[in-house]
Each structure stands twice: as structure tokens, then as C-alpha cells.
Amino acid sequence: MPAPIRLRELIRTIRTARTQAEEREMIQKECAAIRSSFREEDNTYRCRNVAKLLYMHMLGYPAHFGQLECLKLIASQKFTDKRIGYLGAMLLLDERQDVHLLMTNCIKNDLNHSTQYVQGLALCTLGCMGSSEMCRDLAGEVEKLLKTSNSYLRKKAALCAVHVIRKVPELMEMFLPATKNLLSEKNHGVLHTSVVLLTEMCERSPDMLAHFRKLVPQLVRILKNLIMSGYSPEHDVSGISDPFLQVRILRLLRILGRSDDDSSEAMNDILAQVATNTETSKNVGNAILYETVLTIMDIKSESGLRVLAINILGRFLLNNDKNIRYVALTSLLKTVQTDHNAVQRHRSTIVDCLKDLDVSIKRRAMELSFALVNGNNIRGMMKELLYFLDSCDPEFKADCASGVFLAAEKYAPSKRWHIDTIMRVLTTAGSYVRDDSVPNLIQLITNSVEMHAYTVQRLYKALLDDISQQPLVQVASWCIGEYGDLLVSGQCEEEEPIQDEVLDVLEGLLVSNLSTPVTRGYSLTAIMKLSTRFTSVNRIKKVVSIYGSTSLILYCCNDPISSWISFNFHLTECPLSVCQTFQLQLLSPSSNVVPALNQGTVTQVIRVLNPQKQQLRMRIKLTYTLKGSPVQDLAEVNNFPPQSWQ
Amino acid sequence: MMRFLLLFSRQGKLRLQKWFTPMAEREKKKIIRDMTSAVLARQPRSCNFLHWKDLKIIYKRYASLYFCLAIEDQENELLALEVIHRYVELLDKYFGNVCELDIIFNFEKAYFILDEFLMGGEIQETSKQIVNRCIESSDMLQETMEEYMSKPAF
């Protein structure tokens, strides 16, 4: 049998395929060859074949038939085989496959191998994908290697221990003795992984945390040496000595100082030193500053240090680098609750970020801006936020509109300002307003009694301009239905419309293609309500009868303040109507005529579907003429037995 | 910790995948699809961070390759950029002016280098020289040097 094609030859061949089908054919052919080679238990070329399989796996093709072959490679004596075998195991195997446990013995042997690079392979594989069972079996070996003087192995053993602890937290104790001298190491690799191990232990166990607090002075010393030491070519990154280690130490200090006054005090000076001395011209320096700020904000630092930290974030906001502006906004968002006043000082810079071109930055700036709104700055902030709402991308509009409503509700300086703000949102971003805003806005308007005339006039005007934005149209319709009398009576500042004009507008909504069924329901209900406020009752009856007799969905608003059902005997059987919490079906009344002199009754059945188990209430409005004069009678039924709706 | 590292081309072809937590094959494929579409859709001058589920995704383009690193929420994004940069430097030192073709034809070496730099989602070695020395020494142990070191003409 000829030698199997070499890995890089195969790669080159596959890359010449011009179509997906051609590639698949090549892959299938090669897989078949590899399979038969595996079946023949060919030791010489097993490594080559598995490597090829790994390449094909990366292209997205199945490679599970190579799993056992990886194990055979791991068990081989050749380093080349082991290297590919372990790589294959990490790529093709995981703890879900039972076959992975077969690795345990090989790994155990290799952990004790005479060549450190073989030991390294075993540690790496165990530390990346070792299952809980494997970790239990091999934890002892890892612990042994954690105490070796070989720094190459020690650093890997530390991270392997981290993995073991993550998989089997109960084993954490057994690594405690080995941690004793870890920080006295000079080797940065060992130092770094040791700090990671200590961090993991402290995060998982309050006892460990208390135990390791005594390391704070040592950590402070190491950090100080890193900052003060001269140029070290081995660890230098743009003039900073081992930024990775610095950041890790800062993080461990954060955890150790978190709820402890003494530890926090012990690290106060070094934090101030890092905060003021770190070079900020490159990303690497800012990465360290960022970590320092996070640490300062999380421990029990004195107020001067906290202000220093927030000012660093403020400077970040002015940085040309987008990434730095972004992390500044994210961090400020985290601290805005606890250090509100300090963050407020940077409000104008934050608001400027609303105009940033980057989408992620804009979003953060928007969230932070809303967090900074208070009674003192509401007018100015709202101006900026409404401007933002006007010009921002659609993906922001819904959240921004909600935010504006919330802020306005909390801090509105006057009712008129409040209504104006709502109007502005509805007219500029009306289609993005959330569905639940509509009933909330209706509630708000209802409660602002002195603003009813102003509100209905403004909403009516808005409708004249634009009927495409459904939430606006719905709120406007509702208002007109409720306060239509104020609209036409001359109580408004501008020239009042006449009744027919108003009905024209509402009818226009009914027929418009732009109106959703819910909107049509709102406008029909409004028209019906106006039958008691307007005099053009005939016109209204005609409209209602037209739409009542088609299969249009009738919407009955269940708003407890003003909901009522019109007993209009011109209505024929109505189809199921849709409301937000109730579904109503009005069946035909038993008769069109109520007998005189109490000689009989008319019954009409209303079926109510109440899935949210809201309390049932009914308001009945009767209008009739008595001796030529119109009479109106209102009745309310509030005593539906609880069983009927609970 | 870091959760995964992906390298892919501008056409979305995967060049390297390192997973630091166990995951089903199906899930990995979905994540690769999500990452490539999310990163390739980014505007040219956006910041290098985006959010995906509960993770922060740090991505950076070097020539024709996108490096995409997923980190947990408490990790430092700016440092993650340095991690990516360090890996690129290591590749560059090893291959000499590294390009995408080097990674394609020598993917196993890219993994070997990565496994000396990171482990279990954490940084293993912070010195460039030590990582390079280890890789070179390991390479010397290879029994079939010719096959390993062969560089076919592209």
C-alpha cells in the first residue's frame, strides 16, 4: 500500500476544489483511505492520518472515527505521536464521550515522564479538558508537580490545579500546602499562574479568602517592583513591565480588600501609585488603569482614591480610542448608583457620547444618561435625550422612549411639561413605543384633570398630521372619545374643530390601511363614546352599524375608569372582540324592544374571557328619550362574585 | 476566564478553534456561525467589543484574519486585546512575518504555540522568549523533522 498522502499535500489539494461538492468528494475519498489505514493498525502513519483528520474536522466534516486513534497516539513512545494525539484529544474528545476516560492512565504516566515537554502535554490536556473523574484520579499528581522546582512544570501545574478545583471544588483543600511558597517565585510565569490559583481559591471559599489576606503585603511588594523596576526585555510591553501579571495582582487585591478595612488600607498607596504613574498613551497602560479603577471602586477605599478613580474614567471618556471610551461608560454605569455625585460631574461628557458614531458607545451613553437624570437636571437632560431620540437608529428608539417616559414620570417639573414630553415622544418615535405604554399613558392623562383640554387638542392636531404611528393614534383616539366635548366646545386655545370634522378624522382611522385592528377598535370605541357627548348621534349610529355588521373586531376598552359597553340595539351579533386583558363576546339581545310597564325584560348575554383573572367590573350607560327629552342613566356593577373572575 | 478563541477569514472560513469549556459539537458549530456573522457585520470603525449572551466578545482583525476571543463578564476587555496581540506576536516570531497561509498549512503548530501561551482559559506564560524557546525545544524532539518542517510552495 502506498504511503498516505502528507498533511500539507492534502491541504493544498483540498484548497484547489472549486465547489463545495468537489471538496466533499475529495474529503470522502481521503476519509475512506484513512479509515482503512486505521483498520490496518498502521503505526507509522497514524500520526499523519490523524493530523489530516483534524484538518478536515476544522473544515466542518465529522471526525469521530479518529477518537480512539488519538488515544493510541497518546500511548505511543514517540513525541511526534503524543503531540498530535493530545491535540486530537483536545479537539475531538470531551467528557461526554466515555472513551475519554481511557486517557487517564496515559496522562498519569506522562505526568511522570522523564521529558518535561511530555509532562507539559499531559498537564495541558488535563488542564483544558479533564473531566471530574479524571481530575479526581490525577489531582495527586498535579499537586506533586505544583511543588517541583522546575518552573516550566510548576506554572502548568498551577493552572491545572485551577481546572481541577473548577471541576471538583472539594479538592481545593489538598492544594493549600503547595501554595505556601508560590509568591516567592521569581519566575513570572509561575507567579502569574499562582496568582490565578490563589484568586480561584479565594473566590470559592471565604475561609481561603481569610487565610490568604496575609498575602496582601507580599502582593503589594511584587506589584511595586514591577512598576519601579527598570526595563526588562523579557516582560516589557510598550514600556510597561508584565502588564498581564500586574492586572492579575490587581484583581486578587480587589478580592482580598473587598470587605476588609485593613487590607484595603494596606493597598491604598500602591493603588494610588499605579493610578498616577501608569503610562496612558497605549492600550496596555489603560488596561492596567482600568483594572486599578475597578479595584479601587470595589474595596473599602478612602474617598480621595475613589474620586481619583472616577476622574480616570472621566479622562477615558475623552480618549480618542473608542475601546477606552466604551469601558469608561461601562464602568461608570456600574458605579453610578454608589458614587452618583462623582459621576454627575462628568455628565456633559457622557451626554456628548450620545453623538458618538459607535453603536455600542451610544447605547452605553444612553443607559448612563438615564441613570443620571434627576430633579435638578431633568429639563436639560430631557432636551438632549429627546434630540437623541429624534436622530438615533431604530434599534435604540424603543428603549429610549421607555426611558423618557420613566424619567418624565419621576421628575416632571410640571404636568404640562409632562404631557408635552409624551407628545414629543409619540410624534417622533410613535411607532417604536412599547405596547404597554398606551394604557399607562392613558392612565397618566386621565389623572391630569386640568390638562385634559390641552392634551386632547394637541393629540387631535397630531392626528391631523400623521396617522401612521399606532400608539399615538390609539392614545389620541381614546382621548378624543373621552374628552371630545372639550375639543369642540371652545375650551382650547386654538380654533376648535366642529363635531363632523372630528368624526371625519376618527372615521378616517377606521378605513385607513395604516390602522391595525387594535387601532380600529380604539377609534370605533371613541366614536361610540362620542354618541353621548356629541349631538350628531345619527351619524354615529350609522358608522357603528356599518362596522358592527361586518366582521370587524370590536374593541372594548377595559380601562376601569371609563370602560363601558354601549347597549346599542342596532348592533347585530358581534364577533369575538379583543381587549388587552378581557375578551368579550356580545350575543344578540333577546329582543329589540323592552316591554313597557315592567311586563318583561330584555336579556343580552356577554361572554367574558378573562385569562389574567382581572376583577370584573361593568359600567352601564343607558340613553333614551323620555317625552322628547334625552335621559341618561349610569349604573355600575362592582359586585360580581369573586368566583366569576378568580 | 476565557471561554473560547476563534480565528476566521474574512469569508468566514474557520482557521483555528480553541474551546476552554466542554461543549457539544452542535453547539460549537452554532457559536462559530454566530460569531462570524456578528463580527463580520461590524462597521469598520466600531469598537472591538460586543456582547453575546453573558459573555464579552473581543475581536480584532490582523491582515486577512479575525481573532475572536470570548471572555467572562469580570475579565478586562482592554487586556484581552493585549492577549490577542501577544498571540499574534508569538505566531509572527515563529513563522517569520506570519500570514493566513501559514496558519492554514501549519494549523497544528498554531495550536502548539497557543497551548504554551494559554491553558484552561487563563494565561500560562507572560514572557515571549520563554514561549518561543519551549516551542523550539519541543520541535527538536520531533522524530520526523522533514515532514513537520516541510513548507510546500504555495
Interface residues (C-beta under 8 A of the other chain):
Chain A: R6 L7 R8 E9 I11 R12 R15 C47 R48 A51 L54 Y55 M58 L59 G60 K78 F79 T80 R83 I84 L87 L91 D94 E95 R96 T115 Y117 G120 L123 C124 G127 C128 M129 S131 Y152 K155 K156 L159 C160 V162 H163 R166 H188 G189 H192 T193 V196 E234 H235 V237 D242 P243 F244 L245 V247 R248 R251 N283 V284 N286 A287 Y290 E291 L294 K322 N323 I324 R325 Y326 V327 L357 D358 V359 S360 I361
Chain B: L14 R15 L16 Q17 F20 P22 M23 A24 K29 Q43 R45 S46 C47 N48 F49 L50 N76 E77 L78 L79 L81 E82 V83 R86 I104 F105 N106 F107 E108 Y111 F112 D115 E116 M119 G120 E122 I123 Q124 E125 T126 S127 K128 Q129 I130 C134 S137 S138 L141 Q142 E143 T144 E147 Y148 S150 K151 P152 F154
